[in-house]
Amino acid sequence: MSIFAAMKRNLSIGLLILVVLIACTKRDCDFLSPINSQDEGYTTLLDSVETIICDAKGILVSDTILMPALAFYDEDSTCRHLWMQARCHYLLGSLLYGQDKMEQATTQLLQALNLLDAHFEASQAPVGRLYSKIHFITSRIAHIFSDEQSSTQLGRLGLDYASAVGDTSWMLRSMANISLLYERFGKAGEGDSAYYYCDGGLAITDARHFPYETAMLENALANSLRHSHQYDSALLHFAKARELIDTTFILYYRNCVEMAFIYYLRQEYDLAVAYLEKAYETNDEHFKAQAAFGLADCYEEMGDTLKAMPYYNLVKTYQEKQVLRANHNGEAMPMLNEYLRDKAASNNRAARLWISMVIGLLVLMVFVAFFVYHRRYKKKMAEQHEVISRDLQEARGTLEAKEMETLRLKAVAIYNDRLNNTGKRIIEVFNGAYPEALAQLKATYPDLNETELDICVFSFFGFRVKEMADILDLRENTVAKYRSNIKKKTQNEAIEGLIGPFLS
């Protein structure tokens, strides 16, 4: 019966754990599951748009395509709809970023962050991956406006969020991004940091599963080597990056521009022109302008001014657009800087809270340690006091025993001398040592007469009946009768110890 009972109990516990796990899994994943066919349709749409954005293939998508989805999810404030709203704002911000509408993009991305915060507070569900994506794009926006501090802070936040949820893809992208930022703002000593991020990313990546991310890291590493004038190694890594991507990726055209720049520095203008012409085929206006600027310079160096002039005009037009964009998007960086200040203030509050908790815990530990020490100290002192008291009591008992033995020896000596008034002299010796003893004994037992008190003293000294009879000049029977009377009057059979309590 005991075996079957144990099996039944274990089966019940296992079923209970299974139910709890199913409930927890459902709670964590419900916000990701579509609730109806319309929701499922919008989810598919958002997945398609995000694939285009994340693969960075430069396909132009209108931001209006997301408006119906955003309106649909704005109608409800459930956990899933909060997350989907955040996703819509993130994708909308990404599309606006691709259209050079930085101020509008920043507004949408910050709105997405606010919705993610609300979603996290409501569900405690993991959303670090989307946090990482948003910080990656806002870092690129700060990079465009040459804000060194904000771009690196946002880039590191993106890497932290990706690391927190174990998203390898966005970890690698963030590492490549941070490396490029170090190179872009080129401070002394930070080239090593750029190389460190690239090398670290390449150490954990797998080109078969993460070809685009690996290409980003190879490209960033090549840039680091280019800035340190290691042109051959840089070209090698640029070539590795090109093997992992095709012409559908914007990174392909960036790679062409950067390789052309190396050939330009080495005065190999034909190769530089070949790569710049490939880069000029892109739809991305930024890299198209870079390619045009490079082609104009190359043709100028080659002495072909007629071919250079159209490209110079294109660059001039692009620069005018850049001035207009800077004026139009003037509020993008103030918004990002305000977000970073709020983030720093929140982190400071959290740090102060943790510090307060740690200090409180340390104070509590000190108090507990003092309390325990105090208890142990009191216990130890009590034990020492007990030992000392016992030793003193033993010493006092030993001393009293020696004193009593000395008195007995004196009494015996008096008896052995056989002088007159032997009994009286023994009583005087006793009274000299304990002057109050006989008076206290008489007060306690008032029926005792003087002879009976003397017999109590002689018994204390250990005299036998015969010796007491000699001292008192009485017969032994009379002494025995006195002893019998003493026992009756005191209700105590041990006459020898009768006087002992009155000796202190």
C-alpha positions in Angstrom: 0.0 0.0 0.0 2.8 2.4 0.8 4.3 2.0 -2.8 0.9 2.7 -4.4 0.3 5.7 -2.2 3.7 7.1 -3.1 3.0 6.6 -6.8 -0.3 8.3 -6.5 1.2 11.2 -4.6 4.0 11.7 -7.2 1.5 11.5 -10.1 -0.7 14.2 -8.4 2.4 16.4 -8.0 3.4 15.9 -11.6 0.0 16.8 -12.9 -0.1 19.9 -10.7 3.3 21.1 -12.1 2.2 20.4 -15.7 -0.9 22.5 -15.2 1.1 25.4 -13.7 3.6 25.2 -16.6 0.8 25.3 -19.2 -0.8 28.3 -17.4 2.5 30.1 -17.3 3.3 29.4 -20.9 -0.1 30.6 -21.9 0.3 33.7 -19.9 3.6 34.5 -21.6 2.5 33.8 -25.1 -1.1 34.9 -25.3 -0.1 38.5 -26.3 1.7 37.1 -29.4 -1.3 35.0 -30.7 -3.8 36.7 -33.1 -7.3 36.9 -31.7 -9.2 37.0 -35.0 -8.8 36.8 -38.7 -8.3 40.6 -39.1 -5.7 40.5 -36.4 -4.0 37.7 -38.2 -4.0 39.6 -41.5 -2.4 42.7 -40.0 0.1 40.5 -38.3 1.1 39.0 -41.6 1.4 42.5 -43.1 3.6 43.7 -40.3 5.8 40.6 -40.6 6.3 41.3 -44.3 7.2 45.0 -43.7 9.6 44.1 -40.9 11.3 41.5 -43.1 11.9 44.2 -45.7 13.2 46.6 -43.1 15.4 44.2 -41.2 17.0 42.7 -44.3 17.9 46.3 -45.3 17.2 45.6 -49.0 16.2 49.2 -49.9 12.7 48.3 -51.1 10.6 51.4 -50.9 7.4 50.9 -48.8 4.9 53.7 -48.2 4.3 54.5 -44.6 0.5 54.7 -45.3 0.4 50.9 -45.6 0.7 50.7 -41.8 -2.1 53.2 -41.0 -5.0 50.8 -41.1 -3.1 48.3 -38.8 -2.3 51.2 -36.4 -5.9 52.3 -36.3 -7.1 48.7 -35.6 -4.7 48.2 -32.7 -5.4 51.7 -31.2 -9.0 50.6 -30.5 -8.0 48.3 -27.6 -5.4 48.6 -24.8 -4.9 44.9 -24.1 -1.4 43.6 -23.6 -1.3 42.1 -27.1 -2.6 45.3 -28.7 -0.1 47.5 -26.7 2.7 45.3 -28.1 1.3 45.4 -31.6 0.8 49.2 -31.4 4.5 49.5 -30.4 5.4 47.3 -33.3 3.4 49.5 -35.8 5.0 52.6 -34.5 8.5 51.0 -34.7 7.9 49.9 -38.3 6.4 53.3 -39.2 9.4 55.0 -37.7 11.8 52.7 -39.7 10.0 53.6 -42.9 10.1 57.3 -42.2 13.8 57.0 -41.3 14.3 55.5 -44.8 12.6 58.5 -46.3 14.9 60.9 -44.4 12.0 62.2 -42.3 14.1 62.0 -39.1 11.9 64.1 -36.9 8.8 62.1 -37.7 10.7 58.9 -37.4 12.0 59.8 -34.0 8.5 60.7 -32.8 7.2 57.3 -33.9 10.1 55.4 -32.4 9.9 57.1 -29.0 6.1 56.4 -29.0 6.9 52.8 -29.6 9.2 52.8 -26.6 6.5 54.3 -24.4 4.1 51.6 -25.5 6.6 48.9 -24.8 7.1 50.2 -21.3 3.3 50.2 -20.7 3.1 46.7 -22.2 6.0 45.4 -19.9 4.3 46.9 -16.8 1.0 45.2 -17.7 2.3 41.8 -18.7 5.9 41.4 -17.5 6.5 39.7 -20.9 9.9 39.8 -22.6 10.2 42.6 -25.2 13.9 43.1 -25.3 14.2 42.2 -29.0 12.0 45.1 -30.1 13.7 47.5 -27.7 17.0 46.5 -29.4 15.7 47.2 -32.8 14.4 50.7 -31.9 17.6 51.7 -30.2 19.5 50.5 -33.2 17.6 52.8 -35.5 17.7 55.8 -33.1 21.4 55.3 -32.8 21.7 55.6 -36.6 19.6 58.8 -36.5 21.9 60.3 -34.0 24.8 59.2 -36.1 23.4 61.0 -39.1 23.3 64.2 -37.1 26.9 63.6 -35.9 25.8 63.4 -32.2 28.6 61.2 -30.9 27.5 60.8 -27.3 23.8 60.1 -28.1 24.5 57.6 -30.9 27.0 55.6 -28.8 24.7 55.5 -25.8 21.7 54.4 -27.9 23.9 51.8 -29.7 25.0 50.3 -26.4 21.5 50.2 -25.1 20.5 48.3 -28.2 23.3 45.8 -27.6 22.3 45.4 -23.9 18.7 44.7 -24.7 19.6 42.2 -27.4 22.0 40.4 -25.0 19.4 40.3 -22.3 17.0 38.3 -24.4 19.7 36.3 -26.3 18.9 37.7 -29.7 22.1 36.8 -31.6 21.0 38.6 -34.8 20.5 42.0 -33.2 23.5 41.5 -30.9 25.7 41.1 -34.0 24.1 44.1 -35.7 24.5 46.2 -32.6 28.2 45.2 -32.3 28.8 46.2 -36.0 26.9 49.4 -35.4 29.0 50.4 -32.4 32.2 49.6 -34.2 31.2 51.9 -37.1 30.3 54.6 -34.6 33.8 54.4 -33.1 35.3 54.7 -36.5 32.9 57.5 -37.5 33.8 59.7 -34.5 37.4 58.6 -34.6 38.7 59.4 -31.1 42.2 58.4 -30.2 42.4 54.9 -28.8 38.9 54.0 -29.9 40.1 52.2 -33.1 41.0 49.3 -30.8 37.5 49.3 -29.4 36.0 49.2 -32.9 38.2 46.2 -33.8 37.3 44.5 -30.5 33.5 44.7 -31.2 34.0 43.4 -34.7 36.3 40.6 -33.7 34.1 39.6 -30.8 31.0 39.5 -33.1 32.8 37.4 -35.7 33.9 35.0 -33.0 30.3 34.2 -32.1 28.6 34.4 -35.5 27.8 31.7 -38.0 27.8 32.9 -41.6 25.4 30.1 -42.6 22.7 31.2 -40.2 23.5 35.0 -40.0 24.9 35.9 -43.4 23.7 39.6 -43.3 25.0 40.1 -39.8 28.3 38.5 -40.6 28.6 40.7 -43.6 28.0 43.8 -41.4 30.7 42.7 -39.0 33.2 41.9 -41.9 32.4 45.3 -43.4 32.9 47.1 -40.0 36.2 45.2 -39.4 37.4 46.2 -42.9 36.6 49.9 -42.1 38.6 49.6 -38.9 41.6 48.2 -40.9 41.1 50.9 -43.5 41.4 53.6 -40.9 44.6 52.1 -39.6 45.9 52.0 -43.3 46.0 48.2 -43.5 44.5 48.4 -47.0 45.2 44.8 -48.2 43.6 43.3 -45.1 40.7 45.7 -45.4 40.1 44.7 -49.0 40.1 41.1 -48.0 37.4 41.6 -45.4 35.4 43.8 -47.8 35.5 40.9 -50.3 34.3 38.4 -47.6 31.4 40.7 -46.8 30.4 40.9 -50.6 30.4 37.1 -50.8 27.6 37.0 -48.2 25.2 39.6 -49.7 23.9 40.5 -53.2 22.7 43.7 -54.9 19.3 43.6 -53.1 21.1 44.7 -49.9 22.0 48.4 -49.2 25.1 47.1 -47.5 26.3 45.9 -50.9 26.4 49.5 -52.2 28.1 50.7 -49.0 30.7 48.0 -49.5 31.3 49.2 -53.1 31.8 52.8 -52.0 34.2 51.9 -49.2 36.3 49.6 -51.5 36.4 52.3 -54.1 37.7 54.7 -51.5 40.7 52.4 -50.8 41.5 52.1 -54.5 41.2 55.9 -54.8 43.8 56.3 -52.0 46.1 53.8 -53.8 45.6 55.9 -57.0 44.0 52.8 -58.8 41.3 55.0 -60.3 40.0 52.5 -62.8 39.1 50.0 -60.1 37.7 52.8 -58.0 35.5 53.9 -60.9 34.3 50.3 -61.4 33.1 50.0 -57.8 31.6 53.5 -57.7 29.6 52.8 -60.8 28.1 49.7 -59.1 27.3 51.8 -56.0 25.7 54.5 -58.2 23.0 52.0 -59.2 21.4 52.0 -55.8 18.1 53.7 -55.0 19.4 55.0 -51.7 20.0 58.7 -52.2 22.8 58.9 -49.6 25.0 56.2 -51.1 24.1 57.4 -54.6 25.5 60.9 -53.7 28.6 59.3 -52.1 29.2 57.4 -55.3 28.7 60.5 -57.4 31.2 62.5 -55.3 33.7 59.6 -55.7 33.2 59.4 -59.4 33.6 63.2 -59.9 36.9 63.0 -57.9 38.2 60.0 -59.8 37.4 61.5 -63.2 39.0 64.8 -62.1 42.2 62.9 -61.1 42.1 61.1 -64.5 41.8 64.4 -66.3 38.3 63.9 -67.7 36.5 67.0 -66.5 33.5 66.5 -68.9 32.6 63.3 -67.1 33.2 64.8 -63.7 30.9 67.8 -64.0 27.5 66.0 -64.0 28.5 64.1 -60.8 29.6 67.4 -59.2 26.2 68.9 -60.0 24.5 65.9 -58.5 26.5 66.2 -55.3 25.7 69.9 -55.0 21.9 69.1 -55.3 22.3 66.4 -52.6 24.1 68.8 -50.3 21.3 71.3 -50.6 18.8 68.6 -49.7 20.9 67.8 -46.7 20.7 71.4 -45.5 17.0 71.3 -46.0 16.7 68.0 -44.1 18.8 69.3 -41.2 16.4 72.3 -40.9 13.3 70.2 -41.4 14.4 67.6 -38.8 15.7 70.0 -36.3 13.7 68.5 -33.4 14.9 64.9 -33.9 18.1 65.2 -31.7 16.4 67.2 -28.9 13.8 64.5 -28.6 16.4 61.7 -28.5 18.5 63.6 -26.0 15.5 64.2 -23.8 14.8 60.4 -23.9 18.4 59.6 -23.0 18.2 62.1 -20.0 15.0 60.5 -18.8 16.6 57.0 -19.2 19.6 58.1 -17.3 17.4 59.6 -14.5 15.4 56.4 -14.3 18.7 54.4 -14.1 20.0 56.7 -11.4 16.8 56.2 -9.4 17.0 52.5 -9.8 20.7 52.7 -8.8 19.9 54.8 -5.7 17.2 52.3 -4.8 19.6 49.4 -5.1 22.2 51.3 -3.1 19.6 52.1 -0.4 18.6 48.4 -0.3 22.2 47.3 0.0 22.9 49.8 2.7 19.8 48.7 4.6 20.8 45.1 4.2 24.3 45.9 5.5 22.9 47.7 8.5 20.6 44.8 9.2 23.5 42.4 8.9 25.5 44.5 11.3 22.6 44.7 13.8 22.1 40.9 13.6 25.8 40.3 14.0 25.9 42.6 17.0 22.8 40.9 18.5 24.3 37.5 18.0 27.7 38.6 19.4 25.9 40.2 22.4 24.0 37.1 23.1 27.1 34.9 22.9 29.0 37.4 25.0 26.3 37.4 27.7 26.2 33.6 27.6 30.0 33.3 27.9 30.1 35.8 30.8 27.3 33.9 32.6 29.3 30.6 32.1 32.5 32.3 33.4 30.6 33.7 36.4 29.1 30.3 37.1 32.6 28.7 37.0 34.0 31.4 39.2 31.1 31.1 41.7 31.5 27.4 41.8 35.3 27.7 42.3 34.7 30.3 45.1 32.1 28.1 46.7 34.5 25.1 46.6 37.3 27.2 48.0 35.0 28.5 50.8 33.9 25.0 51.5 37.4 23.8 51.6 38.4 26.6 53.9 35.5 26.0 56.2 36.3 22.3 56.3 39.9 23.1 57.3 38.7 25.6 60.0 36.2 23.0 61.4 39.0 20.3 61.4 41.2 22.7 63.3 38.5 23.3 65.9 37.9 19.6 66.2 41.7 19.1 66.8 41.6 21.7 69.5 38.6 20.1 71.1 40.3 16.7 71.0 43.5 18.2 72.4 41.6 19.7 75.3 39.9 16.4 76.0 43.2 14.6 75.9 44.8 17.0 78.4 42.2 15.7 80.9 42.3 19.1 82.7 39.5 20.5 84.8 36.6 22.2 83.1 37.3 20.3 79.9 33.7 20.7 78.6 33.7 24.4 79.4 36.9 25.0 77.6 35.6 23.1 74.5 32.5 25.2 74.5 34.6 28.4 74.8 36.7 27.3 71.7 33.5 26.7 69.8 32.0 30.1 70.8 35.2 31.8 69.9 34.9 30.5 66.3 31.1 30.8 66.0 29.8 33.3 68.6 26.2 33.3 67.4 25.8 29.6 66.6 24.5 28.4 70.0 22.2 31.4 70.4 20.7 30.8 67.0 20.3 27.1 67.7 18.6 27.9 71.0 16.3 30.4 69.3 15.3 27.8 66.7 14.8 25.0 69.3 13.9 26.8 72.5 13.1 23.4 74.3 16.8 22.5 74.3 18.5 23.0 77.8 22.1 23.9 78.3 23.4 20.3 78.7 21.6 19.4 75.4 23.2 22.4 73.7 26.6 21.2 74.9 26.0 17.7 73.6 25.1 19.2 70.2 28.5 20.9 70.2 30.4 17.8 71.3 28.5 15.8 68.6 29.6 18.4 66.0 33.2 17.9 67.1 32.8 14.1 66.6 33.0 13.0 70.2 31.5 9.6 71.0 29.0 9.0 73.8 31.6 7.6 76.1 33.8 10.6 75.6 30.9 13.0 76.2 30.1 11.1 79.4 33.7 11.6 80.6 33.6 15.4 79.7 30.2 16.0 81.4 30.9 13.6 84.3 27.8 11.6 83.5 26.9 8.0 82.8 26.8 6.9 79.2 23.1 6.0 79.6 22.3 9.5 80.7 24.2 11.0 77.7 22.3 8.6 75.4 19.0 9.8 77.0 20.0 13.4 76.4 20.7 12.6 72.7 17.3 10.9 72.4 15.6 13.9 73.9 17.5 16.2 71.4 16.3 14.1 68.5 12.6 14.3 69.7 12.8 18.1 70.3 14.4 18.9 67.0 12.8 16.1 64.9 16.3 15.4 63.5 18.1 12.1 63.7 21.5 13.5 62.7 22.6 15.4 65.8 26.2 15.8 64.4 24.9 18.1 61.6 22.2 19.8 63.7 24.4 22.8 64.4 25.9 23.1 60.9 23.3 25.5 59.4 24.1 28.1 62.1 27.8 28.3 61.5 27.8 30.9 58.7 
